[in-house]
Amino acid sequence: MKAIYRTTIILDEDLRIKLKKIAQICLFVTLFTLCFNNNIGAASNIQNNSFARSITYQFSENPAHQDDLVNVHITFINDDPNRARVEEYGIHLDWQATDIYYMKDITSTPLYIESTQSVGFDINFRVPINASVTSHAYKIYVHYSGWNGYLWSGADATDEKNNFQVKERPYPYSVSINPTSATLVIGKTQSFIAYCIDQYGAEYANVSYTWEVVGNIGTIDNDGTFTASSAGSGSVKVTASGEGKTVTSSASVTVLSSGGGGIPGFESVIFIGSVIIATVVFGIYTKRKKR
């Protein structure tokens, strides 16, 4: 019975050693599998960009005219429990090549945004002077590294739309003169003011005015001041120029020989009671007013 008992102990000991080795191998395999699966899960989380970060933005003008300078204010919002590291931001518009952006690279001096915090950025771009007058597609983006509890990993917060509107660059559409008519005597002056509007009905600021006198009645300077020099009728004309286009307007002008009742051909006209005495170059003209 003792021999049998000892034999049984030896067999159990061998089995115990074998089972121990098997258990060690299983433990190693289990730990390796767990570590491998954890790494894959983290990578998948990074690839899916499941961080709670977003952007909002505002154009300084939209619509904008051709050749306008436009500002875009971008706000990056970090609603993730972990901090984010912003490295680059910008905008791509459809008139640019696919891989070209109006952007700012701050990789060397990144901004760290804590959880529940936000930060603002500004990007400026100029609308091409030959940009088509239509609605343009654009993409706003902020490139950042998100901390997922294991490492920093790159991701993009983006927004794509097709509603950046480009309008035709303003040009002179019409011009007016104030006053629209004037009567004055030789030697006197009259100031005229021009006002130009564009095709949108707004004052056209980048205008160039050219003044001229039609008829041999006087002269006008670059500021629109007319000086009467000869009696007669004529007009002053203004030409408004800009963006390769011109528009014109005129005001009628009558010049008298001298102040008085306005009888053409007389130097002066004087009323004395019911008698008109008009002095002419060659004598005196007298006419009694009808009662």
Secondary structure, 3 states (H helix, E strand, C coil): CHHHHHHHHHHHHHHHHHHHHHHHHHHHHHHHHHHHHHHHHHHHHHHCCCCCEEEEEEECCCCEECCCEEEEEEEEEECCCCCEEEEEEEEEECCCCCCCCEEEECCCCCEEECCCCEEEEEEEEECCCCCCCCEEEEEEEEEEEEECCCCEEEEEEEEEEEEEEEECCCCEEEEEEECCEEEEECCCEEECEEEEEECCCCECCCCEEEEEEECCCEEECCCCEEEECCCEEEEEEEEEEECCEEEEEEEEEEEECCCCCCCCCCCEEEEECCEEEEEECCEEEEEECCC
